[in-house]
């Protein structure tokens, strides 16, 4: 999920863990989450699922993002499957619900595994913070609406893995996050 770079490190971890990758899941089109998608998909013949179609413009400018932010060269890609609110993605015996959560980017998606009460939120929400909204097509009010209307209803007990930083729970963030607490 979200291979932003470090392809050799990713491949080494795959080998050390003895797993077989089935597909690449992408939460959004920013370079630090999608910079290695095209190369990894090509090298391992993997399908790409996500993000939502509104992030196509971010994916199209991956080469410019890599130059601007000092990342290795990144190539644009076209997902094999764009994701929408209410979709599911599957790998092995795992099914993840897809939640379209715009605001950080317009096509940002979150993946939720209901049986384990775990969400992978990309850059929508962090412990004590939220994703930036000052990039093109970012919108603070839309991001807060995504958090309150798509994430909070999943339950306070849901733990989440953010794109950066430590894990937390939706309940802890509802109570203490200065950007989106109740």
ZALUMZA-268842 format. One record per residue: z, y, x of N, C-alpha, C in turn. Coordinates in nm, 2 decimals, decimal comma, m for minus. Example, Ala and Ser with C-alpha at 12.3 -4.5 7.8 and 13.67 -1.06 7.14 Angstrom:
<atoms>
ATOM   n_up n_north n_east  ca_up ca_north ca_east   c_up c_north c_east
ATOM   0,78   m0,57   1,32   0,78    m0,45    1,23   0,78   m0,33   1,32
ATOM   0,71   m0,22   1,28   0,71    m0,11    1,37   0,79    0,00   1,29
</atoms>
This chain:
<atoms>
ATOM   n_up n_north n_east  ca_up ca_north ca_east   c_up c_north c_east
ATOM   0,00   m0,12   0,08   0,00     0,00    0,00   0,00    0,12   0,09
ATOM  m0,09    0,22   0,05  m0,09     0,35    0,12  m0,11    0,34   0,27
ATOM  m0,21    0,27   0,33  m0,22     0,27    0,47  m0,28    0,40   0,52
ATOM  m0,19    0,49   0,57  m0,23     0,62    0,62  m0,28    0,62   0,76
ATOM  m0,25    0,52   0,83  m0,29     0,51    0,97  m0,23    0,39   1,04
ATOM  m0,22    0,39   1,17  m0,16     0,28    1,25  m0,21    0,14   1,21
ATOM  m0,34    0,13   1,20  m0,40     0,00    1,16  m0,36   m0,11   1,25
ATOM  m0,35   m0,09   1,38  m0,32    m0,21    1,47  m0,17   m0,25   1,44
ATOM  m0,09   m0,15   1,41   0,05    m0,18    1,38   0,06   m0,26   1,24
ATOM  m0,02   m0,22   1,15  m0,03    m0,29    1,02  m0,07   m0,43   1,04
ATOM  m0,18   m0,45   1,12  m0,23    m0,59    1,14  m0,13   m0,67   1,22
ATOM  m0,06   m0,62   1,31   0,04    m0,69    1,38   0,15   m0,74   1,29
ATOM   0,20   m0,65   1,20   0,30    m0,68    1,10   0,25   m0,79   1,00
ATOM   0,13   m0,79   0,96   0,07    m0,89    0,88   0,07   m1,02   0,95
ATOM   0,03   m1,02   1,08   0,03    m1,15    1,16   0,18   m1,20   1,18
ATOM   0,27   m1,11   1,21   0,41    m1,15    1,24   0,47   m1,21   1,11
ATOM   0,44   m1,15   1,00   0,50    m1,20    0,87   0,43   m1,32   0,81
ATOM   0,31   m1,35   0,87   0,23    m1,47    0,82   0,18   m1,45   0,68
ATOM   0,15   m1,33   0,64   0,10    m1,31    0,50  m0,05   m1,28   0,50
ATOM  m0,11   m1,30   0,38  m0,25    m1,27    0,37  m0,26   m1,15   0,27
ATOM  m0,33   m1,05   0,31  m0,35    m0,93    0,23  m0,46   m0,96   0,12
ATOM  m0,43   m0,92   0,00  m0,53    m0,94   m0,11  m0,60   m0,82  m0,15
ATOM  m0,54   m0,70  m0,13  m0,60    m0,58   m0,17  m0,52   m0,46  m0,12
ATOM  m0,58   m0,35  m0,12  m0,52    m0,22   m0,08  m0,49   m0,14  m0,21
ATOM  m0,36   m0,10  m0,22  m0,32    m0,01   m0,33  m0,30    0,13  m0,28
ATOM  m0,35    0,23  m0,35  m0,34     0,37   m0,30  m0,28    0,46  m0,41
ATOM  m0,17    0,53  m0,37  m0,10     0,62   m0,47  m0,17    0,75  m0,49
ATOM  m0,23    0,80  m0,37  m0,30     0,93   m0,38  m0,38    0,95  m0,25
ATOM  m0,47    1,05  m0,26  m0,57     1,07   m0,16  m0,53    1,15  m0,03
ATOM  m0,41    1,18  m0,01  m0,37     1,26    0,11  m0,38    1,17   0,23
ATOM  m0,42    1,23   0,35  m0,45     1,16    0,47  m0,34    1,07   0,51
ATOM  m0,21    1,11   0,50  m0,10     1,02    0,54  m0,08    0,90   0,45
ATOM  m0,15    0,89   0,34  m0,14     0,78    0,25  m0,27    0,70   0,24
ATOM  m0,38    0,77   0,28  m0,51     0,70    0,26  m0,60    0,71   0,38
ATOM  m0,55    0,76   0,49  m0,64     0,78    0,61  m0,69    0,65   0,67
ATOM  m0,63    0,54   0,65  m0,68     0,41    0,71  m0,74    0,32   0,61
ATOM  m0,75    0,36   0,49  m0,80     0,27    0,38  m0,94    0,22   0,41
ATOM  m1,03    0,31   0,43  m1,17     0,27    0,45  m1,18    0,16   0,57
ATOM  m1,12    0,19   0,68  m1,13     0,10    0,79  m1,06   m0,03   0,77
ATOM  m0,94   m0,03   0,71  m0,87    m0,15    0,68  m0,95   m0,24   0,58
ATOM  m1,00   m0,17   0,48  m1,07    m0,25    0,37  m1,20   m0,31   0,44
ATOM  m1,26   m0,24   0,52  m1,38    m0,29    0,59  m1,35   m0,41   0,68
ATOM  m1,25   m0,39   0,76  m1,21    m0,49    0,86  m1,16   m0,62   0,80
ATOM  m1,10   m0,61   0,69  m1,04    m0,73    0,62  m1,11   m0,77   0,49
ATOM  m1,22   m0,70   0,46  m1,29    m0,73    0,34  m1,20   m0,73   0,22
ATOM  m1,12   m0,62   0,20  m1,03    m0,61    0,09  m1,08   m0,51  m0,01
ATOM  m1,05   m0,54  m0,14  m1,08    m0,44   m0,24  m0,97   m0,33  m0,24
ATOM  m1,01   m0,22  m0,29  m0,92    m0,10   m0,30  m0,90   m0,07  m0,45
ATOM  m0,77   m0,05  m0,48  m0,73    m0,01   m0,62  m0,65    0,11  m0,61
ATOM  m0,69    0,22  m0,69  m0,62     0,34   m0,69  m0,68    0,44  m0,59
ATOM  m0,64    0,56  m0,61  m0,56     0,62   m0,71  m0,63    0,64  m0,84
ATOM  m0,59    0,74  m0,92  m0,66     0,78   m1,04  m0,78    0,87  m1,00
ATOM  m0,89    0,87  m1,07  m1,01     0,93   m1,04  m1,00    1,08  m1,00
ATOM  m0,90    1,15  m1,05  m0,89     1,30   m1,02  m0,86    1,32  m0,87
ATOM  m0,83    1,22  m0,79  m0,81     1,24   m0,65  m0,93    1,22  m0,57
ATOM  m1,05    1,20  m0,63  m1,17     1,17   m0,56  m1,20    1,29  m0,46
ATOM  m1,17    1,41  m0,50  m1,20     1,52   m0,41  m1,12    1,51  m0,28
ATOM  m0,99    1,46  m0,29  m0,91     1,45   m0,17  m0,97    1,34  m0,08
ATOM  m1,01    1,23  m0,14  m1,07     1,12   m0,07  m1,20    1,16   0,00
ATOM  m1,28    1,24  m0,07  m1,40     1,29   m0,01  m1,38    1,38   0,12
ATOM  m1,26    1,45   0,12  m1,24     1,54    0,24  m1,14    1,47   0,34
ATOM  m1,13    1,34   0,34  m1,05     1,28    0,44  m1,09    1,31   0,58
ATOM  m1,22    1,32   0,62  m1,25     1,36    0,75  m1,20    1,50   0,79
ATOM  m1,20    1,60   0,69  m1,15     1,73    0,72  m1,00    1,73   0,73
ATOM  m0,93    1,65   0,64  m0,79     1,64    0,65  m0,75    1,58   0,79
ATOM  m0,82    1,48   0,84  m0,78     1,42    0,96  m0,79    1,53   1,08
ATOM  m0,89    1,61   1,08  m0,91     1,71    1,18  m0,80    1,82   1,16
ATOM  m0,78    1,86   1,04  m0,68     1,97    1,02  m0,54    1,93   1,06
ATOM  m0,50    1,81   1,03  m0,36     1,77    1,05  m0,34    1,68   1,17
ATOM  m0,45    1,67   1,26  m0,43     1,60    1,38  m0,42    1,45   1,37
ATOM  m0,48    1,39   1,27  m0,48     1,24    1,25  m0,61    1,19   1,31
ATOM  m0,61    1,06   1,34  m0,73     1,00    1,39  m0,84    1,01   1,28
ATOM  m0,96    1,01   1,32  m1,07     1,02    1,22  m1,06    0,93   1,10
ATOM  m1,07    0,98   0,98  m1,06     0,90    0,86  m1,19    0,91   0,78
ATOM  m1,24    0,80   0,72  m1,36     0,80    0,64  m1,33    0,80   0,49
ATOM  m1,41    0,87   0,41  m1,40     0,86    0,27  m1,42    0,72   0,22
ATOM  m1,38    0,69   0,10  m1,40     0,55    0,04  m1,41    0,57  m0,11
ATOM  m1,47    0,47  m0,17  m1,47     0,47   m0,32  m1,39    0,35  m0,36
ATOM  m1,28    0,37  m0,43  m1,21     0,25   m0,48  m1,29    0,15  m0,56
ATOM  m1,26    0,03  m0,55  m1,33    m0,07   m0,63  m1,28   m0,06  m0,77
ATOM  m1,16    0,00  m0,79  m1,11     0,02   m0,92  m1,02    0,15  m0,92
ATOM  m1,06    0,24  m1,00  m0,98     0,36   m1,03  m0,87    0,32  m1,13
ATOM  m0,75    0,37  m1,11  m0,64     0,33   m1,20  m0,61    0,44  m1,30
ATOM  m0,56    0,40  m1,42  m0,52     0,49   m1,52  m0,38    0,46  m1,58
ATOM  m0,32    0,55  m1,64  m0,20     0,53   m1,71  m0,21    0,40  m1,80
ATOM  m0,11    0,31  m1,78  m0,11     0,19   m1,86  m0,18    0,07  m1,80
ATOM  m0,25    0,09  m1,69  m0,31    m0,02   m1,62  m0,21   m0,11  m1,56
ATOM  m0,25   m0,22  m1,52  m0,16    m0,31   m1,43  m0,25   m0,35  m1,31
ATOM  m0,18   m0,38  m1,20  m0,24    m0,43   m1,08  m0,17   m0,56  m1,05
ATOM  m0,24   m0,66  m1,00  m0,18    m0,79   m0,97  m0,21   m0,83  m0,83
ATOM  m0,12   m0,90  m0,76  m0,14    m0,97   m0,64  m0,04   m1,08  m0,63
ATOM  m0,09   m1,19  m0,59   0,00    m1,31   m0,59   0,05   m1,33  m0,73
ATOM   0,18   m1,35  m0,75   0,24    m1,37   m0,88   0,31   m1,24  m0,93
ATOM   0,27   m1,13  m0,86   0,34    m1,00   m0,90   0,24   m0,91  m0,98
ATOM   0,30   m0,85  m1,08   0,22    m0,76   m1,17   0,30   m0,62  m1,16
ATOM   0,23   m0,52  m1,13   0,28    m0,38   m1,13   0,22   m0,30  m1,24
ATOM   0,31   m0,22  m1,31   0,26    m0,13   m1,41   0,21    0,00  m1,33
ATOM   0,11    0,06  m1,38   0,06     0,19   m1,33   0,09    0,30  m1,41
ATOM   0,15    0,41  m1,35   0,19     0,53   m1,42   0,11    0,64  m1,35
ATOM   0,03    0,71  m1,43  m0,04     0,83   m1,38   0,06    0,95  m1,37
ATOM   0,10    0,99  m1,25   0,20     1,10   m1,24   0,14    1,22  m1,16
ATOM   0,06    1,30  m1,22   0,00     1,41   m1,15   0,10    1,52  m1,12
ATOM   0,06    1,61  m1,03   0,15     1,72   m0,99   0,14    1,74  m0,84
ATOM   0,18    1,64  m0,76   0,16     1,65   m0,62   0,01    1,65  m0,59
ATOM  m0,06    1,56  m0,65  m0,21     1,56   m0,65  m0,24    1,53  m0,80
ATOM  m0,36    1,56  m0,84  m0,40     1,54   m0,98  m0,42    1,39  m1,02
ATOM  m0,45    1,31  m0,92  m0,47     1,17   m0,95  m0,37    1,07  m0,89
ATOM  m0,25    1,13  m0,87  m0,14     1,04   m0,81  m0,10    0,94  m0,91
ATOM  m0,08    0,82  m0,86  m0,02     0,71   m0,94   0,11    0,65  m0,88
ATOM   0,19    0,60  m0,97   0,31     0,53   m0,93   0,30    0,38  m0,97
ATOM   0,36    0,29  m0,89   0,35     0,15   m0,93   0,50    0,11  m0,96
ATOM   0,51    0,03  m1,07   0,64    m0,01   m1,12   0,65   m0,16  m1,14
ATOM   0,75   m0,22  m1,08   0,77    m0,36   m1,10   0,89   m0,38  m1,19
ATOM   0,87   m0,40  m1,32   0,97    m0,40   m1,42   1,08   m0,51  m1,39
ATOM   1,04   m0,64  m1,36   1,14    m0,74   m1,34   1,24   m0,71  m1,23
ATOM   1,20   m0,64  m1,12   1,30    m0,61   m1,02   1,35   m0,46  m1,03
ATOM   1,30   m0,39  m1,13   1,35    m0,25   m1,15   1,32   m0,17  m1,03
ATOM   1,20   m0,18  m0,97   1,16    m0,11   m0,85   1,03   m0,03  m0,87
ATOM   1,03    0,09  m0,83   0,91     0,18   m0,84   0,87    0,22  m0,70
ATOM   0,74    0,22  m0,67   0,68     0,28   m0,55   0,62    0,41  m0,59
ATOM   0,68    0,52  m0,55   0,65     0,65   m0,61   0,56    0,74  m0,52
ATOM   0,52    0,69  m0,40   0,44     0,78   m0,32   0,51    0,91  m0,29
ATOM   0,44    1,02  m0,32   0,50     1,16   m0,29   0,54    1,23  m0,42
ATOM   0,56    1,16  m0,53   0,61     1,23   m0,65   0,75    1,27  m0,64
ATOM   0,84    1,18  m0,59   0,98     1,20   m0,59   1,04    1,15  m0,46
ATOM   1,14    1,22  m0,40   1,21     1,18   m0,28   1,36    1,19  m0,31
ATOM   1,44    1,13  m0,23   1,58     1,15   m0,24   1,61    1,30  m0,21
ATOM   1,66    1,37  m0,31   1,70     1,51   m0,30   1,58    1,60  m0,30
ATOM   1,46    1,56  m0,33   1,35     1,65   m0,33   1,23    1,60  m0,41
ATOM   1,12    1,67  m0,41   1,00     1,63   m0,48   0,88    1,65  m0,39
ATOM   0,76    1,60  m0,43   0,64     1,62   m0,35   0,60    1,77  m0,36
ATOM   0,53    1,81  m0,25   0,48     1,95   m0,24   0,38    1,97  m0,35
ATOM   0,37    2,09  m0,40   0,27     2,13   m0,50   0,19    2,25  m0,45
ATOM   0,20    2,28  m0,32   0,12     2,40   m0,27  m0,01    2,36  m0,22
ATOM  m0,05    2,24  m0,22  m0,18     2,20   m0,18  m0,28    2,22  m0,29
ATOM  m0,41    2,22  m0,27  m0,51     2,24   m0,37  m0,49    2,14  m0,49
ATOM  m0,49    2,19  m0,61  m0,48     2,11   m0,73  m0,34    2,06  m0,75
ATOM  m0,24    2,10  m0,67  m0,10     2,06   m0,70  m0,05    2,16  m0,80
ATOM   0,05    2,11  m0,88   0,11     2,19   m0,98   0,26    2,15  m1,01
ATOM   0,35    2,25  m0,98   0,49     2,22   m0,99   0,53    2,17  m1,14
ATOM   0,49    2,25  m1,24   0,53     2,21   m1,37   0,47    2,08  m1,42
ATOM   0,35    2,04  m1,37   0,29     1,91   m1,40   0,37    1,80  m1,33
ATOM   0,41    1,83  m1,21   0,49     1,73   m1,13   0,63    1,70  m1,20
ATOM   0,70    1,81  m1,24   0,82     1,79   m1,31   0,81    1,72  m1,44
ATOM   0,70    1,75  m1,51   0,67     1,68   m1,64   0,65    1,53  m1,61
ATOM   0,57    1,50  m1,50   0,55     1,36   m1,47   0,68    1,28  m1,44
ATOM   0,77    1,35  m1,37   0,90     1,29   m1,33   0,98    1,27  m1,46
ATOM   0,99    1,37  m1,54   1,08     1,36   m1,66   1,02    1,27  m1,77
ATOM   0,89    1,27  m1,79   0,83     1,20   m1,90   0,77    1,06  m1,86
ATOM   0,75    1,03  m1,73   0,70     0,90   m1,69   0,80    0,82  m1,61
ATOM   0,88    0,89  m1,53   0,97     0,81   m1,45   1,11    0,79  m1,51
ATOM   1,17    0,90  m1,56   1,30     0,89   m1,62   1,32    0,79  m1,73
ATOM   1,21    0,78  m1,82   1,23     0,68   m1,93   1,24    0,54  m1,88
ATOM   1,20    0,51  m1,75   1,21     0,37   m1,70   1,36    0,33  m1,68
ATOM   1,45    0,43  m1,67   1,59     0,39   m1,66   1,65    0,44  m1,53
ATOM   1,78    0,48  m1,55   1,86     0,53   m1,43   1,88    0,42  m1,33
ATOM   1,87    0,29  m1,36   1,90     0,18   m1,27   1,77    0,15  m1,18
ATOM   1,66    0,22  m1,21   1,54     0,19   m1,13   1,56    0,25  m0,99
ATOM   1,54    0,16  m0,89   1,54     0,20   m0,75   1,40    0,24  m0,72
ATOM   1,38    0,33  m0,62   1,24     0,37   m0,59   1,22    0,38  m0,44
ATOM   1,10    0,35  m0,40   1,06     0,36   m0,26   0,97    0,48  m0,25
ATOM   1,01    0,59  m0,19   0,92     0,71   m0,17   0,83    0,69  m0,06
ATOM   0,73    0,78  m0,05   0,63     0,77    0,06   0,69    0,81   0,19
ATOM   0,80    0,88   0,18   0,87     0,93    0,30   1,02    0,93   0,28
ATOM   1,10    0,89   0,37   1,25     0,90    0,36   1,31    0,78   0,29
ATOM   1,44    0,79   0,27   1,52     0,68    0,22   1,50    0,66   0,07
ATOM   1,53    0,53   0,03   1,52     0,50   m0,11   1,64    0,57  m0,19
ATOM   1,62    0,57  m0,32   1,72     0,62   m0,41   1,70    0,55  m0,55
ATOM   1,77    0,60  m0,65   1,75     0,56   m0,78   1,72    0,68  m0,87
ATOM   1,65    0,65  m0,98   1,62     0,76   m1,08   1,75    0,82  m1,13
ATOM   1,85    0,74  m1,15   1,98     0,79   m1,20   2,04    0,89  m1,10
ATOM   2,04    0,86  m0,98   2,10     0,95   m0,88   2,02    1,08  m0,87
ATOM   1,89    1,07  m0,88   1,81     1,19   m0,87   1,82    1,27  m1,00
ATOM   1,83    1,21  m1,11   1,85     1,28   m1,24   1,98    1,37  m1,23
ATOM   2,08    1,31  m1,17   2,21     1,38   m1,16   2,22    1,48  m1,05
ATOM   2,15    1,46  m0,94   2,17     1,55   m0,82   2,05    1,62  m0,76
ATOM   1,93    1,57  m0,79   1,81     1,63   m0,73   1,80    1,78  m0,78
ATOM   1,80    1,88  m0,69   1,80     2,02   m0,74   1,67    2,06  m0,81
ATOM   1,56    1,98  m0,79   1,44     2,02   m0,85   1,42    1,96  m0,99
ATOM   1,49    1,85  m1,02   1,46     1,79   m1,15   1,58    1,72  m1,21
ATOM   1,70    1,76  m1,18   1,81     1,70   m1,24   1,83    1,75  m1,39
ATOM   1,89    1,67  m1,47   1,91     1,71   m1,61   2,01    1,82  m1,63
</atoms>
